[in-house]
């Protein structure tokens, strides 16, 4: 994660830094749950783009991922 920490220094703003931290945390959570982070993120972003209801956002978390 050393390279990741250095890259996050160039987030551009406080908001960008918070967004980077959120994404990095979610990807690491996927890894900790033995889930392919790319597959999880691709499915999650696709579902959000297709109008996933915000009331069911918890179902998109890595620990609820079903391939």
GULUM-389380 format. One record per residue: residue number from 0; y, x, z of N, C-alpha, C in turn. Coordinates in steps of 0.2 Angstrom, whole numbers, plus 5000, padded with zeros to 4 digits. Atoms other than C-alpha are relative to their C-alpha. Example, Ala and Ser with C-alpha at 12.3 -4.5 7.8 and 13.67 -1.06 7.14 Angstrom:
+-----+------+------+------+------+------+------+------+------+------+
| num |  n.y |  n.x |  n.z | ca.y | ca.x | ca.z |  c.y |  c.x |  c.z |
+-----+------+------+------+------+------+------+------+------+------+
|   0 | 4994 | 5004 | 5000 | 4978 | 5062 | 5039 | 5006 | 5004 | 5000 |
|   1 | 4994 | 4996 | 4999 | 4995 | 5068 | 5036 | 5005 | 4996 | 5003 |
+-----+------+------+------+------+------+------+------+------+------+
This chain:
+-----+------+------+------+------+------+------+------+------+------+
| num |  n.y |  n.x |  n.z | ca.y | ca.x | ca.z |  c.y |  c.x |  c.z |
+-----+------+------+------+------+------+------+------+------+------+
|   0 | 4994 | 5004 | 5000 | 5000 | 5000 | 5000 | 5006 | 5004 | 5000 |
|   1 | 4994 | 4996 | 5000 | 5012 | 5015 | 5000 | 5004 | 4999 | 4994 |
|   2 | 4996 | 5002 | 5006 | 5017 | 5012 | 4982 | 5003 | 4994 | 5000 |
|   3 | 4997 | 5007 | 4999 | 5019 | 4994 | 4986 | 5006 | 5000 | 5004 |
|   4 | 4994 | 5000 | 4996 | 5031 | 4998 | 5000 | 5006 | 5003 | 4997 |
|   5 | 4995 | 4997 | 5004 | 5041 | 5009 | 4989 | 5003 | 4996 | 4995 |
|   6 | 4998 | 5004 | 5005 | 5042 | 4997 | 4975 | 5004 | 4994 | 5003 |
|   7 | 4996 | 5006 | 4997 | 5048 | 4983 | 4987 | 5007 | 5002 | 5002 |
|   8 | 4993 | 4998 | 4999 | 5063 | 4994 | 4991 | 5005 | 4998 | 4994 |
|   9 | 4995 | 5001 | 5006 | 5070 | 4989 | 4974 | 4999 | 4992 | 4999 |
|  10 | 5001 | 5007 | 5001 | 5068 | 4970 | 4977 | 5007 | 4997 | 4998 |
|  11 | 4994 | 5002 | 5003 | 5087 | 4968 | 4973 | 5005 | 4997 | 5005 |
|  12 | 4996 | 5004 | 4995 | 5093 | 4957 | 4988 | 4995 | 4999 | 5005 |
|  13 | 5003 | 5002 | 4995 | 5088 | 4951 | 5004 | 4995 | 4994 | 4998 |
|  14 | 5004 | 5005 | 5002 | 5081 | 4935 | 4996 | 4994 | 5003 | 4996 |
|  15 | 5005 | 4997 | 5004 | 5071 | 4945 | 4984 | 4995 | 5004 | 5004 |
|  16 | 5004 | 4996 | 4995 | 5064 | 4956 | 4998 | 4995 | 4995 | 5004 |
|  17 | 5004 | 5005 | 4997 | 5058 | 4940 | 5007 | 4995 | 4997 | 4995 |
|  18 | 5005 | 5002 | 5005 | 5050 | 4934 | 4991 | 4994 | 5005 | 4999 |
|  19 | 5005 | 4995 | 5000 | 5041 | 4950 | 4989 | 4996 | 5000 | 5005 |
|  20 | 5004 | 5000 | 4993 | 5035 | 4950 | 5007 | 4995 | 4994 | 5000 |
|  21 | 5005 | 5005 | 5000 | 5028 | 4933 | 5005 | 4995 | 5000 | 4995 |
|  22 | 5005 | 5000 | 5005 | 5019 | 4936 | 4989 | 4995 | 5006 | 5002 |
|  23 | 5004 | 4994 | 4998 | 5012 | 4953 | 4995 | 4995 | 4997 | 5006 |
|  24 | 5004 | 5002 | 4995 | 5006 | 4944 | 5011 | 4995 | 4995 | 4998 |
|  25 | 5005 | 5005 | 5003 | 4997 | 4930 | 5001 | 4995 | 5004 | 4996 |
|  26 | 5005 | 4996 | 5004 | 4989 | 4943 | 4990 | 4995 | 5003 | 5005 |
|  27 | 5004 | 4996 | 4995 | 4983 | 4953 | 5005 | 4995 | 4995 | 5004 |
|  28 | 5004 | 5005 | 4997 | 4977 | 4937 | 5013 | 4994 | 4998 | 4996 |
|  29 | 5006 | 5001 | 5005 | 4966 | 4933 | 4997 | 4995 | 5005 | 5001 |
|  30 | 5004 | 4995 | 5000 | 4959 | 4950 | 4998 | 4996 | 5000 | 5007 |
|  31 | 5003 | 5000 | 4993 | 4955 | 4948 | 5017 | 4994 | 4994 | 5000 |
|  32 | 5004 | 5005 | 5001 | 4946 | 4932 | 5012 | 4994 | 5001 | 4995 |
|  33 | 5005 | 4998 | 5005 | 4935 | 4941 | 4999 | 5001 | 4996 | 4994 |
|  34 | 4998 | 5004 | 5006 | 4944 | 4932 | 4985 | 5004 | 5004 | 4995 |
|  35 | 4996 | 4997 | 5005 | 4950 | 4939 | 4969 | 5007 | 4998 | 4999 |
|  36 | 4993 | 5002 | 4999 | 4969 | 4939 | 4971 | 5003 | 4998 | 4993 |
|  37 | 4997 | 5002 | 5007 | 4973 | 4938 | 4952 | 4997 | 4993 | 4998 |
|  38 | 5003 | 5006 | 5001 | 4961 | 4923 | 4950 | 5003 | 4995 | 5004 |
|  39 | 4997 | 5005 | 4996 | 4968 | 4914 | 4965 | 5007 | 4999 | 4998 |
|  40 | 4993 | 5001 | 5002 | 4986 | 4917 | 4960 | 5001 | 4996 | 4993 |
|  41 | 4999 | 5003 | 5007 | 4983 | 4912 | 4942 | 4998 | 4992 | 5001 |
|  42 | 5002 | 5008 | 4999 | 4974 | 4895 | 4948 | 5006 | 4997 | 5003 |
|  43 | 4995 | 5003 | 4996 | 4988 | 4892 | 4961 | 5006 | 4999 | 4995 |
|  44 | 4994 | 5001 | 5004 | 5002 | 4895 | 4949 | 4999 | 4994 | 4994 |
|  45 | 5001 | 5005 | 5005 | 4994 | 4884 | 4935 | 5000 | 4993 | 5003 |
|  46 | 4999 | 5006 | 4997 | 4992 | 4870 | 4947 | 5007 | 4998 | 5002 |
|  47 | 4993 | 5001 | 4999 | 5010 | 4871 | 4953 | 5003 | 4998 | 4994 |
|  48 | 4996 | 5001 | 5006 | 5016 | 4871 | 4935 | 4998 | 4993 | 4997 |
|  49 | 5003 | 5007 | 5002 | 5005 | 4855 | 4932 | 5002 | 4995 | 5004 |
|  50 | 4997 | 5005 | 4996 | 5014 | 4846 | 4945 | 4996 | 4998 | 5007 |
|  51 | 5004 | 5001 | 4994 | 5003 | 4849 | 4961 | 5005 | 4996 | 5005 |
|  52 | 4995 | 5003 | 4995 | 5010 | 4837 | 4975 | 5001 | 5005 | 5006 |
|  53 | 4998 | 4996 | 4995 | 5019 | 4846 | 4988 | 4997 | 4998 | 5007 |
|  54 | 5003 | 5002 | 4994 | 5011 | 4836 | 5001 | 4993 | 5003 | 5001 |
|  55 | 5007 | 4997 | 5000 | 4994 | 4845 | 4997 | 5001 | 5007 | 4999 |
|  56 | 4999 | 4993 | 5002 | 5001 | 4862 | 4996 | 4995 | 5005 | 5004 |
|  57 | 5005 | 4996 | 4996 | 4989 | 4868 | 5010 | 4994 | 5001 | 4996 |
|  58 | 5006 | 4999 | 5004 | 4975 | 4866 | 4998 | 5000 | 5006 | 4995 |
|  59 | 4999 | 4994 | 5005 | 4982 | 4880 | 4987 | 5000 | 5007 | 5004 |
|  60 | 5000 | 4994 | 4997 | 4981 | 4893 | 5001 | 4993 | 5004 | 4999 |
|  61 | 5006 | 4996 | 5002 | 4969 | 4907 | 4998 | 4993 | 4998 | 5004 |
|  62 | 5006 | 5001 | 4996 | 4957 | 4902 | 5012 | 4997 | 4993 | 4998 |
|  63 | 5003 | 5006 | 5003 | 4954 | 4885 | 5003 | 4999 | 5001 | 4993 |
|  64 | 5001 | 4999 | 5007 | 4952 | 4893 | 4986 | 4992 | 4999 | 4998 |
|  65 | 5007 | 5001 | 5003 | 4936 | 4887 | 4976 | 5001 | 5002 | 4993 |
|  66 | 5000 | 4998 | 5007 | 4933 | 4896 | 4960 | 4997 | 4995 | 4995 |
+-----+------+------+------+------+------+------+------+------+------+
